[in-house]
Amino acid sequence: MSKQENKDKLRVYEYAKSQNMSSKEILTILKRLGLQVNNHMSVMEDHMVEKVEGFFRSIKENAAAKRAQQELQAAQQRQAKAQEAPRQQGAPSANRPATVNAAPQTNAAGAQRRGDRPQSGQNAQGGGRSDRPQAGQGERRGDRPQGGRNDRPQGGRPQGGQGDRRGDRPQSGQAHGGGRNDRPQGGRGDRPQGGRPQGGGGMRGGAGGGFRGGAGGGFRGAALAPAAPPQPDRKKGSGKDKDKDRRNKNGENSRKFEEPRGGFKGKLNAGKGGKKGQERREKVDNTPKKIIVRGEMTVGELAKLLHKDVSDVIKKLMFLGVLATINQVLDLDAIQLVAGEYGVEVEIKLPVDEDAFETIEEQDDPADLKSRPPVVTIMGHVDHGKTTLLDAIRHTNVTSGEAGGITQHIGAYQVEVNGKKITFLDTPGHEAFTTMRARGAQVTDITVLVVAADDGVMPQTVEAINHAKAANVPIIVAVNKIDKPTANPDRIMQELTEYGLVPEAWGGDTIYVNISAKMRTNLEELLEMILLVAEVNDYKANPDKRARGTVIEAELDKGKGPVARVLVQHGTLHVGDAFVAGNCFGRVRAMVNDRGRRLKEAGPSTPVEITGLTEVPQAGDPFMVFEDERKARAIAERRAAKARESERGANARVTLDDLYKQIKEGEIKDLNVIIKADVQGSVEALKGSLLKIDVEGVRVKIIHSGVGAITESDVALASASNAIIIGFNVRPETQAKATAEQEGVDIRLHNIIYNVTDEIEQAMKGMLDPVVREVVIGHAEVRNVFRVSKVGTIAGCMVTSGKITRTAEARLIRDGIVVHQGKIGSLKRFKDDVREVAQGYECGLMIDGVSDIQEGDTIEAYVMETVER
Ligand SMILES: Nc1nc2c(ncn2[C@@H]2O[C@H](COP(=O)(O)OP(=O)(O)OP(=O)(O)O)[C@@H](O)[C@H]2O)c(=O)[nH]1
């Protein structure tokens, strides 16, 4: 791979930068376009760029088309308005304005009349509500159907009702007859009133004319029509005195009556004003230049933020192919797209969950980023010379100023070549690398794959390649031991070509360096190649912020207490900084580098050993500095509690037992598998049969395969890649088994190929037999031991956690080691047999077949449970 070629490759982050966008945005778009890439470092092939640009183009075209359409619509509307305006001006009284103006007048007239005459007041009273609109509308109704809406209730009902009521009362003796007569008439008269203007007139006619007796009813009808001369009726009214009494009431009522009228008017005006305001708003473009988004929001909320009508936003969404309602929640992508349509910039400020600080993505201003040394891991097969190479590099390239310092093992070290630093993680092997990746920490920038020229590609070589590929880390091949007469570097190249590591000389892009770690041959060249890859990838970090990094190693030192070796990845770490490392916290008391020199501060890519922790964190734990120790403590405590909880909870790793559930829930599309078998033939046969399994919705993906026992490294890879391990005629190494249990990695051991494929297929279809799993229910501490002849050994215990039940199985643990196992034979409290004893209570128990019980032993009770799928 030449420098030029490397430079020619366009990475996602570079492309994002060129588009003034974030890598995340480009990754999202790529995903949408069905172009799967791993991360911001992935190479963007030409076709990808084309597709993304096509996407941008189509959005822009869409937007332009929409804008054009909207402009056209707006122009048409303006034209229509302009044409309508003179027409409206020409006939205002006939239309709306007349209505609005007439209302108060008529009402006033009505009120006055009511003031004059009780009946009308009564009517007003009864129909206060109705009067309001009724007022001018009596006439207007004739003009516009709109009036009818207001009139309808008031017109007929109160009137008729009053007629009746009045008829019942002495006051309306004359109304009595009229009441009866009125009713139908009023009803008849009123109702049409609603629809027709003449209704009011008809009423009036009714009142003033044929239905004198129905004065009340008729009068009310008159009240609706100010022009009606109601005097004759009034004079006639027999309940005049009572009417007088009512006058006061009417006075009050009329006031009451007027209020709503005013309110109504006010509302009308407000409506008018509102409309005017709207028109004004349309003219003034108050679209914000930029909005701050703190997460998903509804269409309504977004419209408000953008100062746009909801309908407008919905329209935009429709153009973008999203059918949304006002309450629909929009994700960040959709928000950005809509805002983009309005030319509004979006700043996303997601609320930060400081507890999960490793997930915080800090966006640095490109101007603040400075080059940092690359972090290199050396991997390769056993005895191919990793340690020798690490030592050779370390000793030949001691940073000048630090020469003579006592080298310290701090999990990593730095060397300086041509004035540039390189950081090496000095834990050879794959564990460090993959363990960290399994814990979500990506610390390595470059992998140096050591292959002994006299040995060739071996299982761990392949494993290393797979690890590096899975982590998407560039590989430099160091063909070692070329000093040996049997060395055959060309053969190595050839073999590695099969694994996609094609040398530059053969048209590929993998750098090969022939070295001799022992003779220190070509080490400079190797280091220069590392620097070249680093230069091409331009590793950068912002040193001017609080430090973040990863714990490479940690231990409890007898003299210093808990120590952690940390690789600072961002920012600068200072002595005195309060920090959280995994679920532990502390304050940097002292800091030393790999040369044993005390440091006051450490910038990006610097490995340091720190003291000042309260507990020992784990390798791969994330590390971050916080404002003060109190905050660091609180965060560490919450993280520890959460970790305990999730440990208790379901295991997130894929297992065949819950595979079907995970497939159904859409969590899994690929079943990652690692195959280990006794001979290469079996590996190939298994691969072939597994890849043939055809179950809808899920594929088998073999991420690694090899010959030999299942190693810790296999488990680490499985854990990092959420894979299951299939062992064919092989067994896991002891440590691998333990790690698998701890990490929840599913290992399936078989010796018949058909069984393997059958099991996986069944698991994919959700048809595996129920699984029985052990569940620890409690612990008890042995406080006394009684040996009773013919009965056996009775342990006098205190239940320290959970409970002990009569039917449980028990393990006897001494100094952390299980010494015996058996069913609980008897369980007593005092002299009574009991079914269970809870935490905090004493009990006496026996374990079947176990007599070797000692004070201080722990009894762990467990039951076997069928696991639900
Ligand atoms: N001739 C020769 N021998 C080498 C070279 N590099 C390493 N060796 C020898 O190869 C053997 C293994 O080297 P190590 O560096 O221990 O190999 P490793 O890969 O670290 O091995 P593990 O730590 O066991 O995984 C040692 O005896 C080294 O001296 C080399 O360049 N030339």
The ligand as a MOL file (V3000), in Angstrom:
LIG
                    3D

  0  0  0     0  0            999 V3000
M  V30 BEGIN CTAB
M  V30 COUNTS 32 34 0 0 0
M  V30 BEGIN ATOM
M  V30 1 N 16.0260 -16.6200 14.8960 0
M  V30 2 C 15.1130 -15.8260 15.4100 0
M  V30 3 N 14.4710 -16.1960 16.5070 0
M  V30 4 C 13.5280 -15.3750 17.0030 0
M  V30 5 C 13.2160 -14.1600 16.3950 0
M  V30 6 N 12.2450 -13.5800 17.1030 0
M  V30 7 C 11.9620 -14.3830 18.1440 0
M  V30 8 N 12.7270 -15.4720 18.0850 0
M  V30 9 C 12.6930 -16.5770 19.0270 0
M  V30 10 O 11.4700 -17.2350 18.9490 0
M  V30 11 C 11.1010 -17.7040 20.2390 0
M  V30 12 C 9.7450 -17.1780 20.6060 0
M  V30 13 O 9.7590 -15.7990 20.7120 0
M  V30 14 P 8.7590 -14.9890 21.5950 0
M  V30 15 O 9.0440 -13.5590 21.3770 0
M  V30 16 O 8.7570 -15.5170 22.9610 0
M  V30 17 O 7.4360 -15.3850 20.8690 0
M  V30 18 P 6.0010 -14.9980 21.2750 0
M  V30 19 O 5.2370 -14.8820 20.0030 0
M  V30 20 O 6.0030 -13.8220 22.1360 0
M  V30 21 O 5.5180 -16.2580 22.0280 0
M  V30 22 P 4.4020 -16.3850 23.1500 0
M  V30 23 O 4.6280 -15.2760 24.1210 0
M  V30 24 O 4.6260 -17.7430 23.6990 0
M  V30 25 O 3.0850 -16.2450 22.4250 0
M  V30 26 C 12.2030 -17.2070 21.1760 0
M  V30 27 O 13.0680 -18.2400 21.4250 0
M  V30 28 C 12.8700 -16.1180 20.4320 0
M  V30 29 O 14.2040 -15.9730 20.7820 0
M  V30 30 C 13.9360 -13.8030 15.2210 0
M  V30 31 O 13.7440 -12.7720 14.6040 0
M  V30 32 N 14.8510 -14.6790 14.7650 0
M  V30 END ATOM
M  V30 BEGIN BOND
M  V30 1 1 1 2
M  V30 2 2 2 3
M  V30 3 1 2 32
M  V30 4 1 3 4
M  V30 5 2 4 5
M  V30 6 1 4 8
M  V30 7 1 5 6
M  V30 8 1 5 30
M  V30 9 2 6 7
M  V30 10 1 7 8
M  V30 11 1 8 9
M  V30 12 1 9 10
M  V30 13 1 9 28
M  V30 14 1 10 11
M  V30 15 1 11 12
M  V30 16 1 11 26
M  V30 17 1 12 13
M  V30 18 1 13 14
M  V30 19 2 14 15
M  V30 20 1 14 16
M  V30 21 1 14 17
M  V30 22 1 17 18
M  V30 23 2 18 19
M  V30 24 1 18 20
M  V30 25 1 18 21
M  V30 26 1 21 22
M  V30 27 2 22 23
M  V30 28 1 22 24
M  V30 29 1 22 25
M  V30 30 1 26 27
M  V30 31 1 26 28
M  V30 32 1 28 29
M  V30 33 2 30 31
M  V30 34 1 30 32
M  V30 END BOND
M  V30 END CTAB
M  END
